[in-house]
Amino acid sequence: MDIRGRFFNRWKSDYDFKTITTAGLSLAATGVFALYNGFLGAYLPSV
């Protein structure tokens, strides 16, 4: 079985893995959003 198949099998069967993975993805998305907004705030000052 390839790595993608193992990932999705574990995703379906392991609640802890799903929770931690989803939280990590959410944290990463929040970080990217914060960095983007920080860049826009520094590059295009609105004050």
C-alpha distance (Angstrom), angle and dihedral (degrees) to the residues before:
residue distance angle dihedral
M1 . . .
D2 3.78 . .
I3 3.78 125.0 .
R4 3.80 93.2 -100.6
G5 3.80 91.9 54.8
R6 3.80 92.0 48.6
F7 3.81 90.6 48.4
F8 3.81 93.7 52.4
N9 3.80 93.2 43.4
R10 3.79 89.8 53.1
W11 3.83 89.8 43.4
K12 3.80 90.6 56.3
S13 3.79 96.9 44.4
D14 3.83 106.6 33.0
Y15 3.81 114.9 66.5
D16 3.83 93.8 -174.6
F17 3.81 91.9 52.1
K18 3.81 90.9 48.9
T19 3.81 92.0 49.2
I20 3.81 95.5 48.1
T21 3.81 93.3 43.6
T22 3.79 92.9 49.0
A23 3.81 91.6 46.9
G24 3.81 90.0 50.5
L25 3.80 92.1 50.6
S26 3.79 90.4 47.8
L27 3.80 91.1 50.1
A28 3.81 90.8 49.5
A29 3.82 91.9 50.0
T30 3.81 90.5 48.9
G31 3.80 90.5 50.0
V32 3.79 92.8 50.5
F33 3.81 90.7 47.6
A34 3.83 91.5 49.8
L35 3.81 92.4 48.4
Y36 3.80 91.0 48.4
N37 3.80 92.1 50.1
G38 3.81 90.6 45.8
F39 3.79 89.6 52.4
L40 3.79 91.8 49.3
G41 3.80 90.9 47.5
A42 3.80 91.7 52.2
Y43 3.81 96.7 40.0
L44 3.80 98.0 41.6
P45 3.81 106.1 30.9
S46 3.78 109.7 -156.6
V47 3.81 97.7 -172.0
